[in-house]
């Protein structure tokens, strides 16, 4: 088994989830196509995760799980409610069991950069922190391996593929099954964009970090839908929409990473003190590191309004309105700047 610290193999190529379909395709068929592509990515990376051959295997596996969970949730009206009840909890469980291992991979991959951010005379004193991270990563991967090797997981994967490969019924019970996918996707994209605008406008200087985290989650869901169905919309408009969203996501992700690093170092400090006597130099080095991270978090927090501005501009709102606003809403409401209500 290769640890995160020792991995030197190239990451495997990811299957290209690029199946195209017409916007008039019924929603249940299109949703199954999207979900089958994501399942193929999970299956492709599963052996790499189990062998711990490269950190990107878990990263790509986890993203496919998250995207699948989001697609099933956002397009849930494509299927009967029993499908959500049957499969959504399994995808949620997969997301949870992959989180600790992936988070620790990220901490270890970024450890040298964190180490270099403190004064030279403190850097070597941080090595005990790396040792605890490696220990926790081994434990987290052990838990993940047990889950992926279980009979329950194997049954879920087989049942999930069987459902996705089964042709949709001629007379479906789901409310949106026969809706053209471009209509359902457009409505969901429009709703998520409005939610993101509302959440972003509500964030003030003293808003808690959780508000930025909630906006980040909404932006992820929006990004997934834009990428699932980008081939249904004209270029370069859809490319610009994804580009501006990604720019905001990168900022929100950086802020979240700093938050996670601060909490993890605080947590590890408590663990290390309970396990054994921690060298004074290590405690001082961890304190210096927390000070640097706290300063970085404050600087990022101050940048929110500027980072959000392009995404929420009147021009960009008009672009979303033109691409995604449902026809029935356009007929009822004037084309004005969003008020921020999520509907």
NUTI-707571 format. One record per residue (C-alpha): residue number from 1; residue in three letters; x, y, z. Coordinates in nm, 2 decimals. Layout:
<sites>
SITE     k     r        X        Y        Z
SITE   NUM   ALA        X        Y        Z
...
</sites>
This chain:
<sites>
SITE     k     r        X        Y        Z
SITE     1   UNK     0.00     0.00     0.00
SITE     2   UNK     0.14     0.34    -0.09
SITE     3   UNK     0.09     0.62     0.16
SITE     4   UNK     0.00     0.98     0.06
SITE     5   UNK     0.36     1.08     0.14
SITE     6   UNK     0.52     0.81    -0.08
SITE     7   UNK     0.29     0.82    -0.38
SITE     8   UNK     0.49     0.89    -0.70
SITE     9   UNK     0.29     0.72    -0.96
SITE    10   UNK     0.11     0.93    -1.23
SITE    11   UNK    -0.26     0.97    -1.18
SITE    12   UNK    -0.47     0.75    -1.41
SITE    13   UNK    -0.66     0.91    -1.69
SITE    14   UNK    -1.02     0.98    -1.61
SITE    15   UNK    -1.29     0.85    -1.85
SITE    16   UNK    -1.43     1.15    -2.04
SITE    17   UNK    -1.80     1.19    -1.93
SITE    18   UNK    -1.89     1.36    -2.25
SITE    19   UNK    -2.20     1.18    -2.39
SITE    20   UNK    -2.42     1.42    -2.58
SITE    21   UNK    -2.79     1.41    -2.61
SITE    22   UNK    -3.06     1.64    -2.76
SITE    23   UNK    -3.23     1.89    -2.53
SITE    24   UNK    -3.57     1.74    -2.63
SITE    25   UNK    -3.47     1.40    -2.47
SITE    26   UNK    -3.71     1.31    -2.19
SITE    27   UNK    -3.56     1.40    -1.85
SITE    28   UNK    -3.55     1.05    -1.70
SITE    29   UNK    -3.35     0.92    -2.00
SITE    30   UNK    -3.11     1.21    -1.99
SITE    31   UNK    -3.06     1.19    -1.61
SITE    32   UNK    -2.98     0.82    -1.64
SITE    33   UNK    -2.72     0.90    -1.91
SITE    34   UNK    -2.55     1.15    -1.68
SITE    35   UNK    -2.56     0.92    -1.38
SITE    36   UNK    -2.42     0.62    -1.58
SITE    37   UNK    -2.12     0.83    -1.68
SITE    38   UNK    -2.05     0.92    -1.32
SITE    39   UNK    -2.09     0.56    -1.21
SITE    40   UNK    -1.83     0.46    -1.48
SITE    41   UNK    -1.59     0.71    -1.32
SITE    42   UNK    -1.65     0.56    -0.98
SITE    43   UNK    -1.59     0.21    -1.11
SITE    44   UNK    -1.28     0.32    -1.30
SITE    45   UNK    -1.11     0.46    -0.99
SITE    46   UNK    -1.23     0.21    -0.74
SITE    47   UNK    -0.92    -0.02    -0.77
SITE    48   UNK    -0.69     0.27    -0.74
SITE    49   UNK    -0.86     0.38    -0.42
SITE    50   UNK    -0.84     0.03    -0.27
SITE    51   UNK    -0.47     0.01    -0.37
SITE    52   UNK    -0.41     0.36    -0.25
SITE    53   UNK    -0.20     0.40    -0.57
SITE    54   UNK    -0.25     0.78    -0.61
SITE    55   UNK    -0.43     1.05    -0.42
SITE    56   UNK    -0.61     1.16    -0.74
SITE    57   UNK    -0.79     0.82    -0.75
SITE    58   UNK    -0.98     0.90    -0.43
SITE    59   UNK    -1.02     1.26    -0.54
SITE    60   UNK    -1.19     1.17    -0.87
SITE    61   UNK    -1.39     0.89    -0.72
SITE    62   UNK    -1.52     1.13    -0.45
SITE    63   UNK    -1.61     1.40    -0.71
SITE    64   UNK    -1.81     1.14    -0.91
SITE    65   UNK    -2.00     1.04    -0.60
SITE    66   UNK    -2.07     1.40    -0.51
SITE    67   UNK    -2.18     1.48    -0.87
SITE    68   UNK    -2.40     1.17    -0.87
SITE    69   UNK    -2.56     1.26    -0.55
SITE    70   UNK    -2.62     1.62    -0.67
SITE    71   UNK    -2.77     1.51    -1.00
SITE    72   UNK    -3.00     1.26    -0.83
SITE    73   UNK    -3.12     1.54    -0.59
SITE    74   UNK    -3.14     1.83    -0.84
SITE    75   UNK    -3.32     1.62    -1.10
SITE    76   UNK    -3.52     1.40    -0.86
SITE    77   UNK    -3.85     1.47    -1.03
SITE    78   UNK    -3.72     1.26    -1.32
SITE    79   UNK    -3.77     0.95    -1.11
SITE    80   UNK    -4.04     0.82    -0.86
SITE    81   UNK    -3.97     0.92    -0.50
SITE    82   UNK    -3.88     0.56    -0.42
SITE    83   UNK    -3.56     0.60    -0.62
SITE    84   UNK    -3.44     0.88    -0.39
SITE    85   UNK    -3.53     0.68    -0.09
SITE    86   UNK    -3.35     0.38    -0.22
SITE    87   UNK    -3.03     0.52    -0.35
SITE    88   UNK    -2.97     0.87    -0.21
SITE    89   UNK    -2.87     0.75     0.14
SITE    90   UNK    -2.61     0.51    -0.01
SITE    91   UNK    -2.45     0.80    -0.21
SITE    92   UNK    -2.46     1.02     0.10
SITE    93   UNK    -2.29     0.74     0.30
SITE    94   UNK    -2.02     0.71     0.04
SITE    95   UNK    -1.96     1.08     0.06
SITE    96   UNK    -1.92     1.06     0.43
SITE    97   UNK    -1.68     0.76     0.44
SITE    98   UNK    -1.45     0.92     0.17
SITE    99   UNK    -1.43     1.26     0.35
SITE   100   UNK    -1.17     1.19     0.62
SITE   101   UNK    -0.93     1.01     0.39
SITE   102   UNK    -0.95     1.28     0.12
SITE   103   UNK    -0.92     1.56     0.38
SITE   104   UNK    -0.61     1.41     0.52
SITE   105   UNK    -0.46     1.36     0.18
SITE   106   UNK    -0.51     1.73     0.12
SITE   107   UNK    -0.35     1.82     0.45
SITE   108   UNK    -0.05     1.60     0.37
SITE   109   UNK    -0.01     1.72     0.01
SITE   110   UNK    -0.01     2.08     0.14
SITE   111   UNK     0.20     2.02     0.44
SITE   112   UNK     0.53     2.13     0.30
SITE   113   UNK     0.37     2.46     0.18
SITE   114   UNK     0.23     2.52     0.53
SITE   115   UNK     0.57     2.43     0.68
SITE   116   UNK     0.75     2.68     0.47
SITE   117   UNK     0.51     2.96     0.58
SITE   118   UNK     0.65     2.97     0.93
SITE   119   UNK     1.00     3.10     1.02
SITE   120   UNK     1.29     2.87     0.93
SITE   121   UNK     1.38     2.79     1.30
SITE   122   UNK     1.02     2.65     1.35
SITE   123   UNK     0.99     2.44     1.04
SITE   124   UNK     1.16     2.11     1.16
SITE   125   UNK     0.95     2.13     1.48
SITE   126   UNK     0.64     2.07     1.27
SITE   127   UNK     0.74     1.72     1.17
SITE   128   UNK     0.56     1.56     1.46
SITE   129   UNK     0.25     1.71     1.32
SITE   130   UNK     0.31     1.54     0.99
SITE   131   UNK     0.36     1.21     1.17
SITE   132   UNK     0.02     1.24     1.33
SITE   133   UNK    -0.14     1.33     1.00
SITE   134   UNK     0.01     1.01     0.84
SITE   135   UNK    -0.12     0.80     1.13
SITE   136   UNK    -0.47     0.94     1.09
SITE   137   UNK    -0.46     0.90     0.72
SITE   138   UNK    -0.38     0.53     0.75
SITE   139   UNK    -0.67     0.49     0.99
SITE   140   UNK    -0.91     0.68     0.76
SITE   141   UNK    -0.81     0.47     0.46
SITE   142   UNK    -0.86     0.16     0.66
SITE   143   UNK    -1.22     0.26     0.74
SITE   144   UNK    -1.27     0.34     0.37
SITE   145   UNK    -1.13     0.01     0.25
SITE   146   UNK    -1.36    -0.18     0.49
SITE   147   UNK    -1.66     0.01     0.34
SITE   148   UNK    -1.56    -0.05    -0.02
SITE   149   UNK    -1.49    -0.42     0.04
SITE   150   UNK    -1.83    -0.48     0.22
SITE   151   UNK    -2.11    -0.68     0.07
SITE   152   UNK    -2.35    -0.39     0.12
SITE   153   UNK    -2.13    -0.17    -0.10
SITE   154   UNK    -2.11    -0.43    -0.37
SITE   155   UNK    -2.49    -0.48    -0.37
SITE   156   UNK    -2.54    -0.10    -0.39
SITE   157   UNK    -2.31    -0.07    -0.69
SITE   158   UNK    -2.48    -0.36    -0.87
SITE   159   UNK    -2.83    -0.23    -0.79
SITE   160   UNK    -2.74     0.12    -0.90
SITE   161   UNK    -2.60     0.01    -1.24
SITE   162   UNK    -2.90    -0.22    -1.29
SITE   163   UNK    -3.15     0.07    -1.23
SITE   164   UNK    -2.95     0.31    -1.45
SITE   165   UNK    -2.93     0.06    -1.74
SITE   166   UNK    -3.30    -0.03    -1.72
SITE   167   UNK    -3.50     0.16    -2.00
SITE   168   UNK    -3.74     0.41    -1.85
SITE   169   UNK    -4.11     0.30    -1.85
SITE   170   UNK    -4.34     0.41    -2.14
SITE   171   UNK    -4.58     0.55    -1.88
SITE   172   UNK    -4.37     0.69    -1.60
SITE   173   UNK    -4.51     0.79    -1.26
SITE   174   UNK    -4.25     1.06    -1.20
SITE   175   UNK    -4.38     1.42    -1.24
SITE   176   UNK    -4.10     1.54    -1.47
SITE   177   UNK    -4.00     1.21    -1.64
SITE   178   UNK    -4.13     1.32    -1.98
SITE   179   UNK    -4.02     1.68    -1.95
SITE   180   UNK    -3.76     1.77    -2.21
SITE   181   UNK    -3.43     1.78    -2.02
SITE   182   UNK    -3.34     2.13    -2.14
SITE   183   UNK    -3.65     2.26    -1.96
SITE   184   UNK    -3.59     2.08    -1.63
SITE   185   UNK    -3.22     2.16    -1.63
SITE   186   UNK    -3.28     2.52    -1.71
SITE   187   UNK    -3.53     2.56    -1.43
SITE   188   UNK    -3.29     2.40    -1.18
SITE   189   UNK    -2.99     2.61    -1.30
SITE   190   UNK    -3.20     2.93    -1.28
SITE   191   UNK    -3.32     2.84    -0.93
SITE   192   UNK    -2.97     2.77    -0.80
SITE   193   UNK    -2.83     3.08    -0.95
SITE   194   UNK    -3.10     3.29    -0.78
SITE   195   UNK    -3.02     3.11    -0.45
SITE   196   UNK    -2.65     3.19    -0.49
SITE   197   UNK    -2.72     3.55    -0.55
SITE   198   UNK    -2.95     3.57    -0.25
SITE   199   UNK    -2.69     3.40    -0.03
SITE   200   UNK    -2.41     3.61    -0.15
SITE   201   UNK    -2.59     3.94    -0.10
SITE   202   UNK    -2.68     3.84     0.25
SITE   203   UNK    -2.31     3.80     0.34
SITE   204   UNK    -2.18     4.10     0.53
SITE   205   UNK    -1.85     4.18     0.70
SITE   206   UNK    -1.95     4.02     1.02
SITE   207   UNK    -2.14     3.72     0.87
SITE   208   UNK    -2.02     3.39     1.01
SITE   209   UNK    -1.79     3.17     0.80
SITE   210   UNK    -2.08     2.92     0.77
SITE   211   UNK    -2.26     3.16     0.53
SITE   212   UNK    -1.97     3.14     0.29
SITE   213   UNK    -1.97     2.77     0.32
SITE   214   UNK    -2.34     2.75     0.23
SITE   215   UNK    -2.28     2.97    -0.07
SITE   216   UNK    -1.99     2.74    -0.17
SITE   217   UNK    -2.22     2.43    -0.16
SITE   218   UNK    -2.48     2.61    -0.37
SITE   219   UNK    -2.21     2.70    -0.62
SITE   220   UNK    -2.10     2.34    -0.64
SITE   221   UNK    -2.45     2.22    -0.73
SITE   222   UNK    -2.48     2.50    -0.99
SITE   223   UNK    -2.14     2.41    -1.14
SITE   224   UNK    -2.24     2.04    -1.17
SITE   225   UNK    -2.56     2.12    -1.36
SITE   226   UNK    -2.39     2.37    -1.59
SITE   227   UNK    -2.12     2.11    -1.68
SITE   228   UNK    -2.37     1.82    -1.71
SITE   229   UNK    -2.57     2.01    -1.97
SITE   230   UNK    -2.33     2.26    -2.12
SITE   231   UNK    -2.36     2.10    -2.47
SITE   232   UNK    -2.73     2.21    -2.47
SITE   233   UNK    -2.64     2.58    -2.45
SITE   234   UNK    -2.46     2.81    -2.69
SITE   235   UNK    -2.09     2.89    -2.68
SITE   236   UNK    -1.93     3.12    -2.56
SITE   237   UNK    -2.22     3.21    -2.32
SITE   238   UNK    -2.21     2.88    -2.13
SITE   239   UNK    -1.83     2.89    -2.11
SITE   240   UNK    -1.84     3.24    -1.96
SITE   241   UNK    -2.10     3.13    -1.71
SITE   242   UNK    -1.88     2.84    -1.60
SITE   243   UNK    -1.57     3.06    -1.59
SITE   244   UNK    -1.71     3.32    -1.37
SITE   245   UNK    -1.86     3.06    -1.14
SITE   246   UNK    -1.53     2.87    -1.12
SITE   247   UNK    -1.35     3.20    -1.03
SITE   248   UNK    -1.59     3.25    -0.73
SITE   249   UNK    -1.56     2.88    -0.64
SITE   250   UNK    -1.18     2.90    -0.63
SITE   251   UNK    -1.20     3.19    -0.39
SITE   252   UNK    -1.47     3.01    -0.17
SITE   253   UNK    -1.26     2.69    -0.18
SITE   254   UNK    -0.95     2.87    -0.07
SITE   255   UNK    -1.14     3.03     0.22
SITE   256   UNK    -1.28     2.69     0.32
SITE   257   UNK    -0.94     2.53     0.30
SITE   258   UNK    -0.79     2.78     0.55
SITE   259   UNK    -1.09     2.72     0.78
SITE   260   UNK    -1.04     2.35     0.77
SITE   261   UNK    -0.66     2.38     0.82
SITE   262   UNK    -0.71     2.59     1.13
SITE   263   UNK    -0.96     2.35     1.29
SITE   264   UNK    -0.75     2.05     1.20
SITE   265   UNK    -0.43     2.19     1.36
SITE   266   UNK    -0.63     2.28     1.67
SITE   267   UNK    -0.77     1.93     1.68
SITE   268   UNK    -0.43     1.76     1.63
SITE   269   UNK    -0.28     1.98     1.90
SITE   270   UNK    -0.53     1.84     2.15
SITE   271   UNK    -0.46     1.48     2.03
SITE   272   UNK    -0.09     1.52     2.05
SITE   273   UNK    -0.10     1.66     2.40
SITE   274   UNK    -0.31     1.36     2.51
SITE   275   UNK    -0.09     1.10     2.34
SITE   276   UNK     0.25     1.22     2.48
SITE   277   UNK     0.45     1.51     2.59
SITE   278   UNK     0.47     1.75     2.29
SITE   279   UNK     0.80     1.93     2.24
SITE   280   UNK     0.78     2.30     2.33
SITE   281   UNK     0.92     2.39     1.99
SITE   282   UNK     0.64     2.20     1.82
SITE   283   UNK     0.37     2.38     2.02
SITE   284   UNK     0.54     2.71     1.94
SITE   285   UNK     0.56     2.62     1.57
SITE   286   UNK     0.19     2.52     1.56
SITE   287   UNK     0.11     2.85     1.73
SITE   288   UNK     0.30     3.04     1.46
SITE   289   UNK     0.13     2.84     1.19
SITE   290   UNK    -0.22     2.91     1.33
SITE   291   UNK    -0.13     3.28     1.34
SITE   292   UNK    -0.03     3.28     0.97
SITE   293   UNK    -0.35     3.09     0.88
SITE   294   UNK    -0.57     3.32     1.09
SITE   295   UNK    -0.42     3.62     0.92
SITE   296   UNK    -0.48     3.46     0.58
SITE   297   UNK    -0.84     3.39     0.67
SITE   298   UNK    -0.90     3.75     0.77
SITE   299   UNK    -0.75     3.88     0.44
SITE   300   UNK    -0.96     3.64     0.24
SITE   301   UNK    -1.27     3.74     0.43
SITE   302   UNK    -1.21     4.10     0.34
SITE   303   UNK    -1.21     4.02    -0.03
SITE   304   UNK    -1.55     3.87    -0.05
SITE   305   UNK    -1.74     4.17    -0.19
SITE   306   UNK    -1.49     4.22    -0.47
SITE   307   UNK    -1.48     3.84    -0.55
SITE   308   UNK    -1.86     3.82    -0.56
SITE   309   UNK    -1.91     4.13    -0.78
SITE   310   UNK    -1.86     3.98    -1.12
SITE   311   UNK    -2.07     3.68    -1.05
SITE   312   UNK    -2.36     3.90    -0.94
SITE   313   UNK    -2.33     4.18    -1.19
SITE   314   UNK    -2.63     4.30    -1.38
SITE   315   UNK    -2.47     4.19    -1.70
SITE   316   UNK    -2.41     3.84    -1.58
SITE   317   UNK    -2.76     3.82    -1.44
SITE   318   UNK    -2.90     3.91    -1.78
SITE   319   UNK    -2.69     3.63    -1.94
SITE   320   UNK    -2.83     3.37    -1.70
SITE   321   UNK    -3.18     3.51    -1.75
SITE   322   UNK    -3.14     3.48    -2.13
SITE   323   UNK    -3.00     3.12    -2.11
SITE   324   UNK    -3.20     2.96    -1.83
SITE   325   UNK    -3.50     3.16    -1.71
SITE   326   UNK    -3.81     2.94    -1.76
SITE   327   UNK    -4.04     3.08    -2.04
SITE   328   UNK    -4.34     3.08    -1.81
SITE   329   UNK    -4.16     3.30    -1.56
SITE   330   UNK    -4.04     3.53    -1.83
SITE   331   UNK    -4.40     3.59    -1.94
SITE   332   UNK    -4.51     3.68    -1.59
SITE   333   UNK    -4.22     3.89    -1.46
SITE   334   UNK    -4.03     4.18    -1.62
SITE   335   UNK    -3.67     4.13    -1.71
SITE   336   UNK    -3.53     4.32    -1.41
SITE   337   UNK    -3.23     4.26    -1.19
SITE   338   UNK    -3.27     3.97    -0.94
SITE   339   UNK    -3.41     4.07    -0.61
SITE   340   UNK    -3.24     3.78    -0.44
SITE   341   UNK    -3.54     3.56    -0.36
SITE   342   UNK    -3.48     3.19    -0.42
SITE   343   UNK    -3.76     3.06    -0.63
</sites>
